[in-house]
Amino acid sequence: MEVDNRSRRTCTGTLIGMGIPEYEAKRYESWLNKGGSLLAVHADDNDWAKRAKAVLDRCGAKNVDKASEARGHKPHMHSHHRA
C-alpha cells in the first residue's frame, strides 16, 4: 500500500520533531514507502538499550541504529524491517 504525500510529510515532520535529522527522516520515509516498518524504542539507560537491541536482533530487525537524545535524556533506537 502506497502512503499518500500528505501522510509522508506528516511522518517525516513527526520524526524531525522527535529530533531525528531530516536526512534520516527522509531515509526512513523511503523505507516505509517500500513496505518496511519503523520502530523506535526509548530506553531508561544504556543497559536497557543493549537489551532492546538484543531482542531486535533476535527478531530479525535490520539496520538497528542507536542514538542518544540531548544530554540527560534516554537513549533510543530505530529499527526498520521489511515484513
C-alpha positions, -999 to +999 in steps of 0.1 A: +000+000+000+015+033-011+015+061+015+000+093+002+021+125+001+003+142+030+009+111+053+045+110+042+050+147+051+033+142+084+055+112+092+087+129+082+077+160+101+069+139+132+103+122+130+121+155+126+101+168+156+113+139+176+149+151+170+158+128+141+178+146+115+160+155+083+182+132+061+175+102+084+137+110+085+137+110+046+156+077+046+130+062+069+102+077+047+118+059+017+120+027+037+083+029+047+073+036+011+089+003+001+068-016+026+091-015+056+083-007+091+099+016+117+102+010+154+115+035+179+125+022+214+131+046+243+152+030+270+158+042+305+196+037+303+223+021+282+217-013+298+181-013+287+192-001+253+215-031+249+187-054+260+163-039+234+190-042+207+194-079+216+157-085+213+155-067+180+185-086+166+169-120+177+137-110+159+155-102+126+155-064+127+177-048+101+197-015+104+193-010+142+206+024+149+214+037+184+211+073+192+210+094+223+188+124+227+201+156+243+222+152+274+201+139+303+176+122+281+170+085+275+188+066+247+166+054+219+169+030+189+154+030+155+150-002+136+134-008+102+123-041+089+106-053+058+078-078+066 
